[in-house]
Amino acid sequence: MFAIVNIAGQQFKVAKDQELFVHRLSGNVGDKVEFSEVLMSGTEGNISLSAGVKVQAEILDHLKGDKVLIFKKKRRKGYQKLNGHRQYLTRIKINDIA
């Protein structure tokens, strides 16, 4: 069984026992979270627009993603600027789709 769920403004296709990285969620490590904004769910052959389906997950870890470098340059002007950014992420494990 799978579900397409909206988590922190992004849509993910999730299945039971799957681990994924999402934008930082509030809560501590080990907390259970529930996502009620399920857009679609189904099994291999049956697809249904979800009504009353909820996805339950557990927070495994809070961490920072890989560094993304932003490099700006204007040619023949001597202008160069290097900047970086690391996104705050949460690793979650999908426990149940009910």
Stockholm file with secondary structure:
# STOCKHOLM 1.0

chainA/1-98         MFAIVNIAGQQFKVAKDQELFVHRLSGNVGDKVEFSEVLMSGTEGNISLSAGVKVQAEILDHLKGDKVLIFKKKRRKGYQKLNGHRQYLTRIKINDIA
#=GR chainA/1-98 SS CEEEEEETTEEEEEETTCEEEEECCSSCTTCEEEECCEEEEECSSCEEECSSCCEEEEEEEEEEEEEEEEEEEETTTTEEEEEEEEEEEEEEEEEEEC
#=GC SS_cons        CEEEEEETTEEEEEETTCEEEEECCSSCTTCEEEECCEEEEECSSCEEECSSCCEEEEEEEEEEEEEEEEEEEETTTTEEEEEEEEEEEEEEEEEEEC
//
